[in-house]
Amino acid sequence: MELFGTIVPTDMSYPYWVMQMNIEALKTKYNFLEILSMGKSVLNKDLTVIRLGRGPKEVFYSASMHANEWINSVVMMRFIEDYAEAYRTNSSLFGQNTRNLFERVSIYVAPMVNPDGVDLVVGALNTNTTAYKNARTIAANYPVIPFPNGWKANILRN
């Protein structure tokens, strides 16, 4: 099985802005991808969902509910890229004909459901913001958990 990825990086931390940039690049290259939103985060980041396929059977995947598990966003984004390239080239992916799968199944992927927490953990959240300071205050009650890279929670509303 050959994997195709060239857009989604797998050798760096993965903040929200990089994911959004990757989504735009994937949509440009693969115009059959459907980009949806399931709402906004506390810090007003779009909670993006990518739809692969148009079949009646529906499957939903989500990643990065826990902020320190951000690598799952990379895995999901790389899957989207590899699936889209396999579909474009009429290839198989993991032994499945993607053209056939595309017609039978709609796969919905929410690659980062906790973008605020991910940005905190990977160092992309400005340390001077209220959100960062509030998280640091809460984390001070749990000194055994490293902050911010051990953070699992969401950002709180003010």
Secondary structure, 3 states (H helix, E strand, C coil): CCCCCCCCCCCCCCCHHHHHHHHHHHHHHCCCCEEEEEEECCCCCEEEEEEECCCCEEEEEECCCCHHHCHHHHHHHHHHHHHHHHHHCCCEECCEEHHHHHHHEEEEEECCCCHHHHHHHCCCCCCCCHHHHHHHHHHCCCCCCCCCCCCCCCCCCC
